[in-house]
Amino acid sequence: MSIALLTGLGAKYESMVKTFDNLDDFSLQQVKIKLASREERLNQAKAVTEAKARKQGNG
């Protein structure tokens, strides 16, 4: 099941998929934790980019 989940992820998650490919065994819980962490980092990066764009627009 975890493999099916990982193969459906987009390019933004490629590095994470490669990490799991290198592991012999992993649980669905590990996948969920990593996905949540990656999603949070992506959201933070997006927020920073948007804040910089707003700042440049006002300056």
CORBEL-V299389 format. One record per residue. N is the residue number from 1. RES is the residue in one letter. PSI is psi as a letter, one per 20 degrees, with the letter a starting at -180 (none if undefined). NEAR is the number of other ideal C-beta (glycine too) atoms within 8 Angstrom. Layout:
n=N res=RES psi=PSI near=NEAR
n=N res=RES psi=PSI near=NEAR
This chain:
n=1 res=M psi=g near=5
n=2 res=S psi=h near=10
n=3 res=I psi=g near=6
n=4 res=A psi=g near=7
n=5 res=L psi=g near=10
n=6 res=L psi=h near=12
n=7 res=T psi=i near=7
n=8 res=G psi=i near=5
n=9 res=L psi=q near=10
n=10 res=G psi=a near=4
n=11 res=A psi=h near=4
n=12 res=K psi=h near=7
n=13 res=Y psi=j near=11
n=14 res=E psi=g near=8
n=15 res=S psi=h near=6
n=16 res=M psi=g near=12
n=17 res=V psi=g near=11
n=18 res=K psi=h near=8
n=19 res=T psi=g near=9
n=20 res=F psi=h near=12
n=21 res=D psi=h near=6
n=22 res=N psi=i near=5
n=23 res=L psi=q near=7
n=24 res=D psi=h near=2
n=25 res=D psi=p near=4
n=26 res=F psi=q near=7
n=27 res=S psi=r near=7
n=28 res=L psi=h near=8
n=29 res=Q psi=g near=6
n=30 res=Q psi=g near=8
n=31 res=V psi=g near=13
n=32 res=K psi=g near=8
n=33 res=I psi=g near=8
n=34 res=K psi=g near=11
n=35 res=L psi=g near=10
n=36 res=A psi=g near=8
n=37 res=S psi=g near=8
n=38 res=R psi=g near=11
n=39 res=E psi=g near=8
n=40 res=E psi=g near=8
n=41 res=R psi=g near=8
n=42 res=L psi=g near=9
n=43 res=N psi=h near=8
n=44 res=Q psi=g near=8
n=45 res=A psi=g near=8
n=46 res=K psi=g near=8
n=47 res=A psi=g near=8
n=48 res=V psi=g near=8
n=49 res=T psi=g near=8
n=50 res=E psi=h near=8
n=51 res=A psi=g near=8
n=52 res=K psi=g near=8
n=53 res=A psi=g near=8
n=54 res=R psi=g near=8
n=55 res=K psi=g near=8
n=56 res=Q psi=h near=7
n=57 res=G psi=h near=6
n=58 res=N psi=i near=5
n=59 res=G psi=none near=4
